[in-house]
Amino acid sequence: MKIGTVTGSVWATRKASCLMGQTFLVISTGDEDLVAADQVGAGKGDKVLLVTGTVASRFCMEAPIDAAVVAILDSEKQP
């Protein structure tokens, strides 16, 4: 899992049928920017929890995605 901040969104007029109705967000983790399928209704500026890889595609009903937003964080404890 990764923590990141929503920095924007991606729009696709044409996409695979398994992705219809899916919202995609640009997430900055500090090290990289990722495009992730939004499962929780996150918005720009929100701190979010991401899952990546096979877990993300299974979470999204086997859709061909590499990252999914699964939580909006209320707080983050720093060491």
PERAMO-V174443 format. One record per backbone hydrogen bond with DSSP energy under -1.0 kcal/mol. CO is the residue of the C=O (numbers start at 1). NH is the residue of the N-H. E is the energy in kcal/mol with one decimal. If there is no record, write none. Layout:
co:nh:e
CO:NH:E
CO:NH:E
//
This chain:
co:nh:e
2:50:-3.4
4:48:-3.1
5:28:-2.8
6:45:-2.8
8:26:-2.5
16:19:-2.2
17:20:-1.2
19:22:-2.0
23:38:-2.9
24:10:-2.1
25:36:-2.7
26:7:-2.9
26:8:-1.2
27:34:-3.0
28:5:-2.4
32:29:-2.9
34:27:-3.3
36:25:-2.7
37:69:-2.8
43:46:-2.3
46:6:-2.4
47:73:-2.6
48:4:-2.2
49:70:-2.5
50:2:-1.9
51:68:-2.5
53:57:-1.6
54:58:-2.2
55:59:-2.3
56:60:-1.4
57:62:-1.7
58:61:-1.2
60:63:-1.0
63:65:-2.2
66:53:-2.4
67:37:-2.5
68:51:-2.3
69:39:-1.6
71:49:-2.4
//
